[in-house]
């Protein structure tokens, strides 16, 4: 293990302050919608369509960001009393985003809008132009050298765009579009109320919790805390959760929303977020929870099968199998990446070869790594932390060898965890430290919950939890007192009196009206 600095309360808090290289922003610091290239042009065309009662069709995406963006547009148009048809492509029947296949389902539209997709839809844009349909693309992904031929493109990654923040998600751009429409139409709509939705997307799409993202999420979490929308009430009832933290969204609500698109159809998640009453929200949430349980079961099974294919000590994991459900490959790749502490790609066989997803580990740039082997791929896209790809069957082994070669060069330099701050003595951990850390919330990508090493934690007590004893609950000696610790899905036998090293974060465990500090153990080193 590399050498890490010894931390105390002051140095830990200083490191947290240094994450923010500019003053913390508030909602008053949000840039004007017109800072987006083509925003004014898009608004002018949509307003004209609204006033002329033209047929407007919205195309979303099946991940949480796309579902939330669709929900924001859907609710906004309902609130201003304008008609909007919407479609979220089915992952299995339609593929991703605006496609020629999807256009076969749309007849005689006057205007098509996209949210969280469309920037790579060259063929679909050409078809729209041939049919006389105006196309407005709103997206946040990388713009190709030759962008689609559209009426307007709102994407902050366009070279000519003056919007000052590059890392924003699709739902944020949809929110900005609605804010611009509200202004142009003179509509009495409270755009703050929509930030509870935007917060879900920013967190689920792993946007850095910096600059305006932090401001929008902070406000959105406050909105969620007092929200009476049916989907929130149903979630509180079903889970017993009274408050929404960024972690609760990332590990609780977001996977439930994502499960619809992964297992069946993301439109169900959109209907849940837009449910008009508690009865519909409860019913739809029950359906989504069923999808999520199926997803988790399938994910566990495929993870075991994928791990069985890993031989030796590869620099990059490439696991390929037959009949692995396409909807969970990204999650399985993330599990393998965490387990083996290196980038992982998980592929399933198709009629034309293999298709799958990859997840990075630490600060390795997975996009750059895979881009170096692009010659073997049919389709490829993504970013530093996650990729999607497809390739022919005969290209699998050459692709694997190319990744192994390039991955070996950067294994030691890059496959480390940049979020690990240093070594924190157990006696430094108390409520005062935890409350001081809370000032830096919300934690998430770009502002991760502080992670540290604890050396020689002496076990006072340990017991197994869970139906199959898959979790371990520890009590550690800490000076004159004790500190709790929980390690989820952990194998191993540990005894009272034994000392171990840990990689962990610090959390608050609320149970039966009582709060205790708790080490959330990510890894037991020995």
N, C-alpha and C positions, 0 to 999 in steps of 0.2 A: 504494500500500500504506500502511496506517496506520502510525503511529510505534510502534516496539517498544523496550522498555528493553534496555540493554546488560547482559548477564549475565556473572558469573564463577562459579567453583565454589561460593562461599558463598551468593550470592543464589539460584542454582539450587536448592540443597538447602533453603534457607529456604522457597522457594515450594512445594516438595514437602511439607515439614512442615506448611505452612499449609492443605493440602488436608483435613487431618483436624482438625475442630473439636472433637473430644472424644478422650479417651484411646483407643488402639487396643484393641479388644475381643478376648477369647479365647472358647473354647467354654464356659468357666465363666460367661460373661456372657449366654449365650442365655436369652431369656425362657422362662418355663414355657409348655407347650402350652395350658394353660387360659386364657392371656391372649387367645386367639382367641375371639371370640364364637361360641357354638354348638359349640365343640370338645368340651366334656364331653357335650353332648347327642348329638353325632355318635358319640362313642366308646361311649356307653351302648348306642346302637342297633346299632352294628356288633358289639360284644361279644355282645349278645343273639342276633344273627343267626349268629355263629360257633358259639355254644354250642347253638343249636337246629338247626344245620346247614341254615339257610335258603339259598336260592339268591341269591348276591351277584354282581352284574355291574358291572364297572368300565368307565367310558368315558373314554378318554384323548384326546389331540390329536396331530396329525401333525407338529408342529415338534419341535425337540430337547427343549424343556422338557416338552412333553406326553409324548414318548416316554420320557424319563428318569423322569418322575413315574409313568408306567405301570409301568416296570421296577422302581422302588423298591417299589411296592405289590405287584407280582407276586412279587418275590423275598422280601419280608417274609412274605407269606401262605404261600409255600412253606416258609419257615424255621419258621413256627409250626405247620405241618401243617394249614392250613385251606384249603378250596376257594375259589377266586376265578376267575370267568370274566372275560375282558377283551376289549375291542374298541377299536381305534383307528380312527376313521372314515377312510374313503378320501376324499381331497380331491376326487376327480373324481366318485365315485358317491354319496357320502353328504353332502358339504359339511362345514361346520365343526361340531364339538362334538356335544352331545346335541340331536338334532333329531327331529321326528315321523317323518322318513324312517328314521332309525336305529332308532327304537322299533319299527318294523315287523319288524325282525330279532330282536327280543327278546320271547319268550313266557314268561309266568308267572314272572317274576322277583319275589322278595320285597323286595329292596333293590337300588337302583342308586346307585352312587357315581360322581362325576365328579372328574377331576383336570385342572387347567389349563383348564377350560371349564365352562360351565353357567350362569354368572351372567346371561346374556341369554336363557336357554332358557325363555321364558315359556310357549310352546305345548306344549313337551315336558313341562314340569312339570305343566301342567293335565292332559295325557293320563295321566301317572303317577298323579296323584290320582284320576282317574276309574277307573283300573284297579286301584286299591288297592295300588299299589307305593310304598313309602317311598323318597324321593329325598334323598340327601345330596350337596350341591354343595360342592366345594372348588375355589376359583378365586382368582386374584389381580388380575383385571381390574376396571375401574371398575363399580361397582354402579349399575344404573338406578334411577330414582325409584321405580318399582314393581318390586321384585325378584321372582323366581320363587316360587311357592307350594311350598316344599320343607319336608321334615322338619327339616333343618338346613342352614345355609349357613355355611361357614367361608371367609371372605374378609376380609383385613385392611383392606380399604377400606370396610367397612361403618361407618356413623357411630357405632354403639354399641360397636365393637370396641376393646378396650384393648391390643391388641398394639402395641408402641411403634414398629415399623418398617414404613413403608408400602410401600417398594420391595423386595419379595421376590417370588420367582417361584413358579410352580405346583409344581415339584418340592420346593422348600423346605417348602411347606405339606403336601405328601404325606409328607415326612420327619417333620414335626412330628406328623402324624396317626398315623404308625406308632410314633413315640416314645410318644405318649399311649396307644395300644393296648398296647404292650409293658408299660407301667406297670400298666395296668388288668388285664391278663391275667397279670402276673407272669412273663412270658416271658423266657428267657435269650437275648436278642438284643443283639449289639453294634451300637448305632446309629452309632457312629463309622465302622464299616466301610462304611456306605452313603453317607458324605460324598464318596467319590470320584465317585459318580453325581451328587450334588447340585452339585458343582463344575462338572461339564459343563454343567448346565442354567443355573446362575447366569451363567456366562460366555457361553454361546450365546444366552441371552435378553437379553443386554446389561443386566443389573442393575448398579447402581452398586457398585463394589468398596469400600464403606464399611461401617461398623458391623458387624452380624453377618454380612453377606454376605462381607466380607473374612475374618472368622474361619473361616467354613465353607469358603470356597475354599482358604485356606491349609492347613487340615487335610485337605481333599479332595485337594489336590495332593500332600501328603505320603503319603496313602494310595495314590494312583496310582503314586508312585515305587516303592513296594514291593509293589504289587498283583500277585497271581498269578492273577487271574481270567482265564478264557480269552479274553475280548474284548481285554483289555490285552495279553496275550502275543501274540495274533495281530497286533495293530496294531504292536507293536514289531518283530515279524518282518518285516512287510510294508514298514515305513517306515524301519527302522534307527534309530528314535528311542528313546533310552534314558531320557529324562526328559520330563516334561510341564510346560510352562509355560502360563500363561494364553493366550499368543499361539498356542502349538501347538494348543491346543484350539480357539480361535476360528477359526484359518485352516487347520487340518489335520483334526482329528477331527470337529468340529461340521459342516462342510460335507458330509462323507461321510455322517454320520447324517441330515442334513437331506435329502439327495438321494433317499432312499427315498420319503418323503412327496411330494416334488416331482415325481418321475418315475413312481412306480408305487404303492407301498403302504408306509406307515411301520411296519407290523407287522414287516417284515423287519428294520428297525433295532432294534426292541424285542427280537426273537429274538436278534439279534447281542449286544446288551448282556447278555442273560440266558443266553447259550449255556452249556450244561452241561459242554462239553469243548472242547479246542483244535481238534478236527477240524471240528466244526460252526461254531466261530467263524471259522476260516480260510475255509470255504466261503461263509459269509454275508458276510464282509468282502470277498471277491472280487466277490460280487454287488453290494455297495454301492459299491465302487470303480468298477465298470462303470457304475452309475447316475450316479456323480459325473462320470465322463468324458463321458457323454452330456449331462449337465447343463451342463458347461463349454463343450462344443461348441455346444450350442443357445444358451447365454447369449451367446457371442461373436457368433453370427449375428444374434440379435435385437438386441443392442446396436448393431451396425452399422446395422441397418435403422431402429432407433429414432432414432439420431443423424441419419440422413438426413432425418427428418421435422422436425427442429428448424430453424425459420426465424428469422432476425433475432437479437435479444438479449432474449428473454423473461425476466421476473422469476421466473417459475415454469415449469419444463419440463413440458409435458403431451404425451406421445408416445402415439399410438394407432395400432394396426395390426390386420391380419387374421391369424388363425391363429397368433398368438404363444402359445407354451406357457404356460399359467397358472402352472405351478410355478416359473418362473424370473423372473417379472415383478418381484418385489421386489428380486432381485439386480441385474437390469438397471437398475432405478430407482436403486439405490445407485451403480452405475457412472456413470450419467448425472449424478447429483448431484455426485460427486467431479470428473468431467470438466469440467462447466460451473460448478462452485462455486456452486450454488443448488439449492433443492428441486426434485425431479423426481417425476412420476407417470407410470407406464407402464400402458397399458390395452390389452386385446385385445377384439375383437368377440365378442359372444355372440348367442344368439337374441333376447334382449330389449334389447340395447344394447351396453354396454361394462362390463368388469369388470377391476380391476387393483389395483396397490399403489403406494404412494409412500414416498419416503425423504427426510428433511430434509438440510440442509447447515448446518454450523456450529451456532449456537445459535438458529436460526429454529424457532419452534413450528409445525410443520406441521399438527398436529391443529387448532390454533386457526385457522390459515389456511384449511384446508378446511372447518372447521365454519362459517365465515362464508359459505360457499356451499352449505350443506347443503340448501337448497331445491331444488337441481337433482339431488340424489342419492336413490337408492332405498335403498341400504344404506351404512353408514359406521361405521367404528370404528378404534381405534388409540390412539396416544399421541403425544407431542411429536416423536419421531424417526421414526415409521413409521405409515402408515395403510393400510387396505384399504377399497375402495369399489366400488359399482356404480351405473350410471346409464343412462337411456334414450338412444338414439342422438341424438334431437333435442335433448337437454340438453347434449351435449358442448361445442358452441361457446359457449353462454351460460356454462357452467361454466368454460371456459378463460378467457373474458373477465373473469369475476368474480375468478378467482385472480390474473390479471394486474393487475387494479386494486388488490386488497389487497396483493399481493406487492410491487408497486412502492413502496408506502408504507414498507415496512420493509426494502427491499433493502439500502440502505447501512448502516442501523442494525444489522441482524441477520445478514446473510449474511457473517459473519466466522467464523474458526476460533477458538473460545475455548480450544483446547488449545495454541495457539502461545504459548510463554512469553516469548520475546525473542530477542535476537541473542547467540550464543555464539561467541567467537573460537575458531578452529581450534586454537590453541595451548593452550586450556584442556582439550582433550579427551585423556584418557589413561585408563589402567587404574584409577588411584586414584579418578577421578570415576565411572567405570562401577561400580566395587564399592560406592561410597557410594550410588549410585542404586539398587542392588539391594536395599538395606534397605527400600525403599518398595514392593517387589513384594508381591503380584501386581498387575500393571498391567492396566487394562481400563477399561470405562465407569465414570466417576466418579473414577477414578484413572488417567488415561491415561499411557502411556509418554511421558516428557518430549520435547516437540517444540520445535525451535528453528530459527532462521535462522542460516546460516553465510554471511558476506559474503566475496566475493573469494577463493574457494577456487581456488588455482592448480593446474591439472591437470599432473601429472607424466607420467601415462600414461592411456590410455583404450582399451578394446577391447569388442567386442560378444560377447555370450553368448546361448545359446539356439539352438534348431534353425533359427530364421529371423532370428537376430540381433536379437531383440526386447528384450533386456536390455543394459544398459551397466554395465561394471565400470570404476571409476575408481581412480586412485591420486593423492592430493592431497599437495602439499608442506605440511608443518606444522613450522615452525621448522627444527630440524636433522634431523627425521625425516619420515615420511609416514603418512597415514591412508587406509585403503581406503574406498570408497563403492560402493554398488550401487543402480541405478535400474531397477526392473522395468517392463516394457512401456512403454518410453520411445522416442519418435521424436526424431531430431535428430542433427546432426553436430557433434562437439566435437574439439578438437585439443590436443595437448600444448603447454603454455605459455599456454593461454587461462585466464582467471579467470571463474568463474561464482558466482552466488548460489544457495543451496540452502535448501529446507525439509526437515528430516530429523529422525530419531531416532537413537539410538545402540544398537547391538546387538553381540553376540558371535558371530563366525562360527567354528564348529568344523568342521574338515575334516582328515581323515587324522591325527587325534590332535593337531592343532595348533590353537590358538585365536588369532584376531586380532580387534582392534576394527574395527568397520565402521559407517560412516554408512549408514543406511537412508534413501535419498533418496525423499521423497514428491513433490517438485516441484522442477524446475530453473527458477529465475526468469528468468535470462538468461545 
